[in-house]
Amino acid sequence: MLRSWRFITIVLTALALTMTSAHVLELPQKMDYDPQLYAAVNTTLYRWFALVGGVYQIGSILAAFVLAFLVRHRLPAFRWTVAGAICLALAFASWLAIVAPVNNDVAGALQTAPQSVPALWMQLRNRWEYGHAIGFVITLAGLAMLVYSILVETPKERTQASAVP
């Protein structure tokens, strides 16, 4: 069961990282977009990011904390797993604090004053873009810690007797 939870946790965390990784890779180009193009891209391209990415992100957090519980008696692995789980929770918290308010402001403007959306995006662009970059760094750290939690239990050397010819 432990191997399965490790697998599930690593895969969900890697998938969660794809969401923020995409934002980071797009960031340099999008910072040069004019207001109309930036608004058009941001109000149409990311609908599935929220739906699918939310499942990945919440799933990775839950799986990491379940994994921490499962390895609680394996001290080195437990510490790294808890650290990774905390990073994943912090990445989500950073999204809630930095990115989600921008999404809410833009969604409100789309309902009440759609013509104001390009200017609003320009006003909030740095917060939205760099908020995703912050989440990327924290999620990457979480993934690294989760992978390391497995490596700390991996033998450093294989003995001659256990080596496969």
Secondary structure, 3 states (H helix, E strand, C coil): CHHHHHHHHHHHHHHHHHHHHHHHHHHHHHCCCCHHHHHHHHHHCCHHHHHHHHHHHHHHHHHHHHHHHHCCCCHHHHHHHHHHHHHHHHHHHHHHHHHHHHHHHHHHHHHHCHHHHHHHHHHHHHHHHHHHHHHHHHHHHHHHHHHHHHHCCCCCCCCHHHCCC
